[in-house]
Amino acid sequence: MTSKQILTYIGFKYVMFIVLFYFTLDMVGLNGWELVSLLFAFLATRDFVQGTRLAGVYIKVRKNNRK
């Protein structure tokens, strides 16, 4: 993967986190904590964690390539 593709994937993960988090808040406001709300919360959390881990790995690789 190129650097641009990795950054795009990281951005996509954070965008999906924002969208799923918004839907989670909306669903909880309307219906309370149901199965769908919990599923959205789980998926949003997973996307945030994956995006953060990928960003950390990207930064480490970029630092090592500059040396």
Buried (B, 14 or more C-beta within 10 A) or exposed (E): EEEEEBBEBBEEBBEBBEBBBEBBBEBBEEEEEEEEBEBBBEBBBBBBEBBBEBBEEBEEEEEEEEE
